Amino acid sequence: LESLAQPASVALALLFGFYVAQWTSVMIWLPTFLVDERGTAPALASFLTALMVLVNVPGNLGGGWLLSRRVRRGPLILAACAVMVVTDIAMLSSVLPDALRFLAVLTFSCCAGVIPACIFTGVVVHAKTPQHVGTTNGMVMQVSQAGQFFGPIVLAWLASHFGGWGASLWAMLAFAAGGAICGYAV
């Protein structure tokens, strides 16, 4: 209860939920889109999805590096969320060529990667006491699991009920906005 009473700890937990809802959704959407809608061979779709996962690593490391250089956590989160909005629009846009859409996927994954670095370094800063770090970390992980579960379901439901993957853009933008609000709160 003491950890739940810490607004910044709650914001970090919600932020991870919003981030994971988007990132996992893209990771699940990409191979489905490539195989079902673009006729890509499953092996190539798997490779491109693995590449999307791999480029998240430099974002994670870059986020840690920026934080160690005293870049403030809140503005870094807001910048990542802004990039996520632009890349959400690009990757789900049917008017762009597939190469640009995939570049948007890679940019999304890399730039969004700074968010976990902000979260996990922020837990130690925003937990009520050092004894609350474990509880705060638990909150962060539990909310991320909810985002990982519900995010892809929401996107798939929107796509199947409202005319394709472009219809899921509003959910992605809502997740990014939620993340930005959390970044501002932090």
Salt bridges, closest charged atoms under 4 A:
GLU2 OE1 - HIS132 NE2 2.57
ASP98 OD2 - ARG38 NE 2.72
